[in-house]
Amino acid sequence: MEENGTDPEKMALRRVTAVTGSRDLDGENPVAEVFTDLPGGRVGPSVGQARLIAGAFASCYEADNGTVTVYSADGNMLATGRF
């Protein structure tokens, strides 16, 4: 893997508009939310990019029972991941 991610990961991360909940990752069940400008919902063309974003988050943070959720521009859940 490239030093700062693959080209598809870098392109997907450009779609991130905000990240919340990532400051308290030492809690019992840490939760992070990543908001994007991607269109759609859990079924559609943006799911692959959303999964890349969730994976990138998980590669940067580590917790025993953490969950990251990636949302579309209109607030639909696109993907979830563990970290």
N, CA, C and O atoms as CSV, one atom per row, in Angstrom:
chain,resi,resn,atom,element,x,y,z
A,1,MET,N,N,0.847,-1.185,0.000
A,1,MET,CA,C,0.000,0.000,0.000
A,1,MET,C,C,0.887,1.241,0.000
A,1,MET,O,O,1.952,1.251,0.618
A,2,GLU,N,N,0.458,2.256,-0.674
A,2,GLU,CA,C,1.200,3.506,-0.702
A,2,GLU,C,C,1.253,4.118,0.693
A,2,GLU,O,O,0.429,3.800,1.551
A,3,GLU,N,N,2.214,4.985,0.908
A,3,GLU,CA,C,2.444,5.557,2.228
A,3,GLU,C,C,1.198,6.189,2.845
A,3,GLU,O,O,0.923,5.981,4.027
A,4,ASN,N,N,0.455,6.945,2.074
A,4,ASN,CA,C,-0.731,7.626,2.596
A,4,ASN,C,C,-2.008,7.118,1.969
A,4,ASN,O,O,-2.973,7.873,1.848
A,5,GLY,N,N,-2.044,5.868,1.568
A,5,GLY,CA,C,-3.238,5.281,0.983
A,5,GLY,C,C,-3.122,5.129,-0.520
A,5,GLY,O,O,-2.255,5.724,-1.160
A,6,THR,N,N,-4.001,4.332,-1.060
A,6,THR,CA,C,-4.040,4.108,-2.501
A,6,THR,C,C,-4.735,5.277,-3.188
A,6,THR,O,O,-5.378,6.095,-2.530
A,7,ASP,N,N,-4.609,5.355,-4.493
A,7,ASP,CA,C,-5.284,6.430,-5.235
A,7,ASP,C,C,-6.804,6.386,-5.047
A,7,ASP,O,O,-7.410,7.437,-4.840
A,8,PRO,N,N,-7.455,5.191,-5.112
A,8,PRO,CA,C,-8.906,5.174,-4.860
A,8,PRO,C,C,-9.271,5.646,-3.449
A,8,PRO,O,O,-10.289,6.315,-3.268
A,9,GLU,N,N,-8.448,5.305,-2.447
A,9,GLU,CA,C,-8.719,5.778,-1.083
A,9,GLU,C,C,-8.590,7.292,-0.999
A,9,GLU,O,O,-9.423,7.957,-0.383
A,10,LYS,N,N,-7.561,7.830,-1.610
A,10,LYS,CA,C,-7.362,9.283,-1.588
A,10,LYS,C,C,-8.524,10.007,-2.260
A,10,LYS,O,O,-8.983,11.041,-1.774
A,11,MET,N,N,-8.998,9.459,-3.378
A,11,MET,CA,C,-10.132,10.072,-4.074
A,11,MET,C,C,-11.394,10.025,-3.219
A,11,MET,O,O,-12.148,10.996,-3.168
A,12,ALA,N,N,-11.625,8.895,-2.546
A,12,ALA,CA,C,-12.803,8.764,-1.687
A,12,ALA,C,C,-12.727,9.732,-0.517
A,12,ALA,O,O,-13.735,10.336,-0.150
A,13,LEU,N,N,-11.551,9.887,0.072
A,13,LEU,CA,C,-11.411,10.772,1.225
A,13,LEU,C,C,-11.624,12.240,0.878
A,13,LEU,O,O,-11.935,13.043,1.758
A,14,ARG,N,N,-11.462,12.592,-0.368
A,14,ARG,CA,C,-11.754,13.967,-0.787
A,14,ARG,C,C,-13.238,14.290,-0.660
A,14,ARG,O,O,-13.619,15.460,-0.668
A,15,ARG,N,N,-14.071,13.275,-0.544
A,15,ARG,CA,C,-15.521,13.455,-0.451
A,15,ARG,C,C,-15.990,13.702,0.984
A,15,ARG,O,O,-17.163,14.009,1.197
A,16,VAL,N,N,-15.097,13.573,1.975
A,16,VAL,CA,C,-15.450,13.765,3.385
A,16,VAL,C,C,-15.663,15.250,3.660
A,16,VAL,O,O,-14.845,16.090,3.285
A,17,THR,N,N,-16.783,15.557,4.324
A,17,THR,CA,C,-17.084,16.950,4.676
A,17,THR,C,C,-16.974,17.207,6.177
A,17,THR,O,O,-16.731,18.342,6.587
A,18,ALA,N,N,-17.148,16.170,7.006
A,18,ALA,CA,C,-17.052,16.338,8.458
A,18,ALA,C,C,-16.880,14.983,9.121
A,18,ALA,O,O,-17.298,13.952,8.594
A,19,VAL,N,N,-16.248,15.010,10.301
A,19,VAL,CA,C,-16.097,13.806,11.131
A,19,VAL,C,C,-16.478,14.202,12.549
A,19,VAL,O,O,-15.979,15.197,13.073
A,20,THR,N,N,-17.358,13.430,13.170
A,20,THR,CA,C,-17.760,13.707,14.546
A,20,THR,C,C,-17.562,12.463,15.392
A,20,THR,O,O,-17.521,11.344,14.881
A,21,GLY,N,N,-17.439,12.677,16.697
A,21,GLY,CA,C,-17.364,11.568,17.636
A,21,GLY,C,C,-16.001,10.937,17.765
A,21,GLY,O,O,-15.839,10.007,18.555
A,22,SER,N,N,-15.013,11.398,17.027
A,22,SER,CA,C,-13.719,10.740,17.048
A,22,SER,C,C,-12.814,11.206,18.187
A,22,SER,O,O,-11.707,10.689,18.335
A,23,ARG,N,N,-13.250,12.150,18.978
A,23,ARG,CA,C,-12.410,12.642,20.072
A,23,ARG,C,C,-12.461,11.761,21.307
A,23,ARG,O,O,-11.508,11.752,22.085
A,24,ASP,N,N,-13.537,11.022,21.512
A,24,ASP,CA,C,-13.676,10.181,22.700
A,24,ASP,C,C,-13.555,8.707,22.299
A,24,ASP,O,O,-14.502,7.935,22.451
A,25,LEU,N,N,-12.403,8.333,21.795
A,25,LEU,CA,C,-12.218,6.961,21.330
A,25,LEU,C,C,-11.770,6.020,22.433
A,25,LEU,O,O,-11.619,4.821,22.200
A,26,ASP,N,N,-11.556,6.550,23.637
A,26,ASP,CA,C,-11.145,5.709,24.753
A,26,ASP,C,C,-12.326,5.189,25.550
A,26,ASP,O,O,-12.134,4.445,26.512
A,27,GLY,N,N,-13.537,5.559,25.178
A,27,GLY,CA,C,-14.729,5.119,25.893
A,27,GLY,C,C,-14.994,3.634,25.684
A,27,GLY,O,O,-14.257,2.951,24.972
A,28,GLU,N,N,-16.056,3.148,26.314
A,28,GLU,CA,C,-16.385,1.721,26.247
A,28,GLU,C,C,-16.825,1.294,24.850
A,28,GLU,O,O,-16.421,0.235,24.369
A,29,ASN,N,N,-17.638,2.101,24.204
A,29,ASN,CA,C,-18.121,1.814,22.850
A,29,ASN,C,C,-17.962,3.053,21.979
A,29,ASN,O,O,-18.945,3.737,21.696
A,30,PRO,N,N,-16.742,3.351,21.552
A,30,PRO,CA,C,-16.532,4.573,20.767
A,30,PRO,C,C,-17.252,4.532,19.424
A,30,PRO,O,O,-17.313,3.498,18.758
A,31,VAL,N,N,-17.789,5.678,19.051
A,31,VAL,CA,C,-18.545,5.800,17.807
A,31,VAL,C,C,-18.034,7.027,17.062
A,31,VAL,O,O,-17.824,8.085,17.655
A,32,ALA,N,N,-17.839,6.873,15.773
A,32,ALA,CA,C,-17.460,8.000,14.926
A,32,ALA,C,C,-18.425,8.050,13.746
A,32,ALA,O,O,-18.890,7.021,13.257
A,33,GLU,N,N,-18.709,9.258,13.307
A,33,GLU,CA,C,-19.574,9.464,12.144
A,33,GLU,C,C,-18.794,10.284,11.121
A,33,GLU,O,O,-18.200,11.312,11.446
A,34,VAL,N,N,-18.808,9.808,9.883
A,34,VAL,CA,C,-18.132,10.507,8.799
A,34,VAL,C,C,-19.196,10.953,7.802
A,34,VAL,O,O,-19.949,10.134,7.275
A,35,PHE,N,N,-19.247,12.252,7.552
A,35,PHE,CA,C,-20.229,12.819,6.629
A,35,PHE,C,C,-19.521,13.146,5.318
A,35,PHE,O,O,-18.386,13.622,5.309
A,36,THR,N,N,-20.211,12.884,4.218
A,36,THR,CA,C,-19.617,13.077,2.896
A,36,THR,C,C,-20.547,13.874,1.990
A,36,THR,O,O,-21.682,14.186,2.350
A,37,ASP,N,N,-20.041,14.190,0.820
A,37,ASP,CA,C,-20.890,14.809,-0.196
A,37,ASP,C,C,-21.321,13.772,-1.243
A,37,ASP,O,O,-21.759,14.126,-2.337
A,38,LEU,N,N,-21.189,12.494,-0.892
A,38,LEU,CA,C,-21.581,11.405,-1.794
A,38,LEU,C,C,-23.104,11.311,-1.888
A,38,LEU,O,O,-23.797,11.572,-0.905
A,39,PRO,N,N,-23.630,10.944,-3.046
A,39,PRO,CA,C,-25.075,10.763,-3.199
A,39,PRO,C,C,-25.487,9.348,-2.796
A,39,PRO,O,O,-24.649,8.453,-2.686
A,40,GLY,N,N,-26.788,9.162,-2.577
A,40,GLY,CA,C,-27.345,7.821,-2.466
A,40,GLY,C,C,-27.497,7.264,-1.074
A,40,GLY,O,O,-27.432,7.976,-0.072
A,41,GLY,N,N,-27.706,5.944,-1.050
A,41,GLY,CA,C,-27.910,5.207,0.186
A,41,GLY,C,C,-27.130,3.906,0.153
A,41,GLY,O,O,-26.188,3.768,-0.627
A,42,ARG,N,N,-27.508,2.950,0.990
A,42,ARG,CA,C,-26.743,1.705,1.134
A,42,ARG,C,C,-26.688,0.873,-0.135
A,42,ARG,O,O,-25.853,-0.025,-0.244
A,43,VAL,N,N,-27.536,1.146,-1.071
A,43,VAL,CA,C,-27.467,0.466,-2.367
A,43,VAL,C,C,-27.274,1.550,-3.421
A,43,VAL,O,O,-28.138,2.409,-3.598
A,44,GLY,N,N,-26.179,1.512,-4.098
A,44,GLY,CA,C,-25.932,2.517,-5.122
A,44,GLY,C,C,-24.457,2.665,-5.413
A,44,GLY,O,O,-23.625,1.951,-4.854
A,45,PRO,N,N,-24.144,3.583,-6.278
A,45,PRO,CA,C,-22.770,3.725,-6.750
A,45,PRO,C,C,-21.780,4.272,-5.719
A,45,PRO,O,O,-20.571,4.157,-5.921
A,46,SER,N,N,-22.253,4.854,-4.634
A,46,SER,CA,C,-21.358,5.470,-3.649
A,46,SER,C,C,-20.896,4.504,-2.561
A,46,SER,O,O,-20.022,4.846,-1.764
A,47,VAL,N,N,-21.459,3.328,-2.519
A,47,VAL,CA,C,-21.151,2.381,-1.441
A,47,VAL,C,C,-19.679,1.997,-1.441
A,47,VAL,O,O,-19.073,1.901,-0.374
A,48,GLY,N,N,-19.096,1.779,-2.596
A,48,GLY,CA,C,-17.676,1.408,-2.663
A,48,GLY,C,C,-16.781,2.477,-2.074
A,48,GLY,O,O,-15.859,2.170,-1.318
A,49,GLN,N,N,-17.044,3.728,-2.411
A,49,GLN,CA,C,-16.261,4.826,-1.855
A,49,GLN,C,C,-16.485,4.943,-0.356
A,49,GLN,O,O,-15.546,5.211,0.394
A,50,ALA,N,N,-17.717,4.743,0.084
A,50,ALA,CA,C,-18.016,4.820,1.517
A,50,ALA,C,C,-17.273,3.733,2.281
A,50,ALA,O,O,-16.783,3.978,3.383
A,51,ARG,N,N,-17.185,2.552,1.719
A,51,ARG,CA,C,-16.431,1.466,2.370
A,51,ARG,C,C,-14.948,1.800,2.452
A,51,ARG,O,O,-14.299,1.494,3.453
A,52,LEU,N,N,-14.408,2.420,1.415
A,52,LEU,CA,C,-13.016,2.857,1.458
A,52,LEU,C,C,-12.799,3.878,2.566
A,52,LEU,O,O,-11.784,3.836,3.261
A,53,ILE,N,N,-13.746,4.791,2.733
A,53,ILE,CA,C,-13.646,5.811,3.784
A,53,ILE,C,C,-13.689,5.154,5.157
A,53,ILE,O,O,-12.888,5.497,6.026
A,54,ALA,N,N,-14.613,4.214,5.368
A,54,ALA,CA,C,-14.702,3.508,6.645
A,54,ALA,C,C,-13.409,2.747,6.918
A,54,ALA,O,O,-12.917,2.748,8.047
A,55,GLY,N,N,-12.861,2.106,5.906
A,55,GLY,CA,C,-11.612,1.377,6.069
A,55,GLY,C,C,-10.444,2.284,6.389
A,55,GLY,O,O,-9.589,1.935,7.203
A,56,ALA,N,N,-10.400,3.447,5.756
A,56,ALA,CA,C,-9.335,4.409,6.029
A,56,ALA,C,C,-9.423,4.903,7.466
A,56,ALA,O,O,-8.401,5.053,8.137
A,57,PHE,N,N,-10.634,5.156,7.939
A,57,PHE,CA,C,-10.809,5.581,9.331
A,57,PHE,C,C,-10.297,4.492,10.262
A,57,PHE,O,O,-9.570,4.779,11.213
A,58,ALA,N,N,-10.671,3.248,9.996
A,58,ALA,CA,C,-10.265,2.120,10.841
A,58,ALA,C,C,-8.755,1.925,10.825
A,58,ALA,O,O,-8.188,1.443,11.805
A,59,SER,N,N,-8.101,2.287,9.740
A,59,SER,CA,C,-6.654,2.130,9.700
A,59,SER,C,C,-5.935,3.212,10.504
A,59,SER,O,O,-4.758,3.062,10.832
A,60,CYS,N,N,-6.637,4.298,10.821
A,60,CYS,CA,C,-6.037,5.397,11.582
A,60,CYS,C,C,-6.339,5.337,13.072
A,60,CYS,O,O,-5.585,5.882,13.879
A,61,TYR,N,N,-7.426,4.685,13.443
A,61,TYR,CA,C,-7.857,4.639,14.840
A,61,TYR,C,C,-8.015,3.195,15.281
A,61,TYR,O,O,-8.361,2.319,14.488
A,62,GLU,N,N,-7.755,2.963,16.562
A,62,GLU,CA,C,-7.900,1.618,17.096
A,62,GLU,C,C,-8.625,1.679,18.432
A,62,GLU,O,O,-8.282,2.479,19.301
A,63,ALA,N,N,-9.617,0.837,18.583
A,63,ALA,CA,C,-10.379,0.731,19.828
A,63,ALA,C,C,-10.847,-0.709,19.950
A,63,ALA,O,O,-10.861,-1.449,18.966
A,64,ASP,N,N,-11.227,-1.105,21.153
A,64,ASP,CA,C,-11.678,-2.480,21.357
A,64,ASP,C,C,-13.022,-2.759,20.703
A,64,ASP,O,O,-13.269,-3.869,20.233
A,65,ASN,N,N,-13.887,-1.759,20.673
A,65,ASN,CA,C,-15.244,-1.992,20.194
A,65,ASN,C,C,-15.778,-0.770,19.457
A,65,ASN,O,O,-16.916,-0.353,19.678
A,66,GLY,N,N,-14.955,-0.196,18.581
A,66,GLY,CA,C,-15.350,1.029,17.902
A,66,GLY,C,C,-16.137,0.781,16.632
A,66,GLY,O,O,-15.942,-0.219,15.940
A,67,THR,N,N,-17.034,1.719,16.338
A,67,THR,CA,C,-17.840,1.665,15.122
A,67,THR,C,C,-17.771,3.006,14.409
A,67,THR,O,O,-17.898,4.060,15.032
A,68,VAL,N,N,-17.570,2.959,13.101
A,68,VAL,CA,C,-17.603,4.156,12.277
A,68,VAL,C,C,-18.732,3.994,11.267
A,68,VAL,O,O,-18.905,2.930,10.673
A,69,THR,N,N,-19.496,5.065,11.083
A,69,THR,CA,C,-20.581,5.071,10.110
A,69,THR,C,C,-20.335,6.197,9.123
A,69,THR,O,O,-20.004,7.316,9.513
A,70,VAL,N,N,-20.500,5.894,7.843
A,70,VAL,CA,C,-20.304,6.878,6.778
A,70,VAL,C,C,-21.676,7.231,6.202
A,70,VAL,O,O,-22.468,6.351,5.863
A,71,TYR,N,N,-21.942,8.541,6.099
A,71,TYR,CA,C,-23.239,9.038,5.636
A,71,TYR,C,C,-23.115,9.776,4.315
A,71,TYR,O,O,-22.075,10.361,4.009
A,72,SER,N,N,-24.186,9.742,3.538
A,72,SER,CA,C,-24.252,10.472,2.272
A,72,SER,C,C,-24.549,11.947,2.531
A,72,SER,O,O,-24.759,12.362,3.671
A,73,ALA,N,N,-24.563,12.721,1.464
A,73,ALA,CA,C,-24.838,14.156,1.565
A,73,ALA,C,C,-26.215,14.443,2.136
A,73,ALA,O,O,-26.408,15.461,2.802
A,74,ASP,N,N,-27.176,13.558,1.886
A,74,ASP,CA,C,-28.525,13.779,2.407
A,74,ASP,C,C,-28.813,12.977,3.676
A,74,ASP,O,O,-29.972,12.812,4.055
A,75,GLY,N,N,-27.768,12.480,4.331
A,75,GLY,CA,C,-27.918,11.848,5.637
A,75,GLY,C,C,-28.218,10.369,5.628
A,75,GLY,O,O,-28.478,9.794,6.685
A,76,ASN,N,N,-28.191,9.730,4.468
A,76,ASN,CA,C,-28.407,8.280,4.416
A,76,ASN,C,C,-27.134,7.543,4.795
A,76,ASN,O,O,-26.035,7.960,4.428
A,77,MET,N,N,-27.283,6.447,5.530
A,77,MET,CA,C,-26.135,5.627,5.893
A,77,MET,C,C,-25.634,4.900,4.641
A,77,MET,O,O,-26.405,4.240,3.944
A,78,LEU,N,N,-24.340,5.031,4.371
A,78,LEU,CA,C,-23.744,4.372,3.209
A,78,LEU,C,C,-22.969,3.114,3.602
A,78,LEU,O,O,-23.025,2.103,2.902
A,79,ALA,N,N,-22.243,3.180,4.728
A,79,ALA,CA,C,-21.411,2.051,5.137
A,79,ALA,C,C,-21.082,2.167,6.614
A,79,ALA,O,O,-21.124,3.251,7.195
A,80,THR,N,N,-20.757,1.041,7.206
A,80,THR,CA,C,-20.274,1.008,8.587
A,80,THR,C,C,-19.002,0.171,8.635
A,80,THR,O,O,-18.733,-0.630,7.741
A,81,GLY,N,N,-18.240,0.369,9.679
A,81,GLY,CA,C,-17.025,-0.413,9.859
A,81,GLY,C,C,-16.656,-0.467,11.325
A,81,GLY,O,O,-17.173,0.294,12.143
A,82,ARG,N,N,-15.761,-1.373,11.641
A,82,ARG,CA,C,-15.264,-1.538,13.018
A,82,ARG,C,C,-13.835,-1.014,13.093
A,82,ARG,O,O,-13.080,-1.090,12.124
A,83,PHE,N,N,-13.483,-0.491,14.238
A,83,PHE,CA,C,-12.089,-0.080,14.449
A,83,PHE,C,C,-11.690,-0.372,15.875
A,83,PHE,O,O,-10.555,-0.102,16.266
